[in-house]
């Protein structure tokens, strides 16, 4: 399972409406059954997705209620994906990254 940890590092509350990714052949790879959540500064949420989301994605992002898209840095995403795919074969340890 792929676990998203999304934190509100800003100074204002925000409502997260979508978690997902984007791939070459897809418009959006959304995490199913995600319920919008209001996040105060310093709050975080955890959500899970099937590993095939990461395998098919070229980016990971969060969308808020104002339509702003917060994307994980490309280099960080590439490292995360590489680590995930390598560790998925052995199923030991974990890979993590931070969205800012």
Secondary structure, 3 states (H helix, E strand, C coil): CEEEEEECCCCCCEEEEEEEEEECCEEEEECCCCCCEEECCCCEEEEEECHHHHHHCCEEEEEECCCCEEECCHHHHHHHHHHHHHHHHHCCCCCCCCCC
